[in-house]
Structures are given as structure tokens and as C-alpha cells.
Amino acid sequence: MKRLFQYAVILHKYDTKRNYVDSEVIIEPSTKLAKSEKDLVFSVTREIPEKYTSNPDDIEIIVR
């Protein structure tokens, strides 16, 4: 059985010395059906635009 999840994706920005600068929402809060949170995160990862994927440590997927 699938469950309803709400999620958003945030990009944390850093300067060249890895000091935190700002954050930006790259995927607005949305809802999706998935069997588990793990399945949801896998699916959401594929939705992240290519231009943000160069440093995956700067991306946060928030699930509720």
C-alpha cells in the first residue's frame, strides 16, 4: 500500500572556502504517493535539475 508524503528540495550555497552563504528552494513543496520514504527519496532525486547535481552534499531533501 502506498502512503502520501510531502517533500521539498533545498540547495545550500557556500562560498569558495565552504562558508555558508544562503539557501534556495529548488523544488517547491509537493506531494507524492510512495510505498516508503526510501522509495520517495529515490524518485525525488531524479527530479532534481542537472545543474544542481554537481555537489550532492549541498542538496537537502525534506520529507514529511
Buried (B, 14 or more C-beta within 10 A) or exposed (E): EEEEBEBBBBBBEEEEEEEEEEEEEBBEEEEBEBEEBEBBBEBBEEEBEEEBEEEEEBBEBEBE
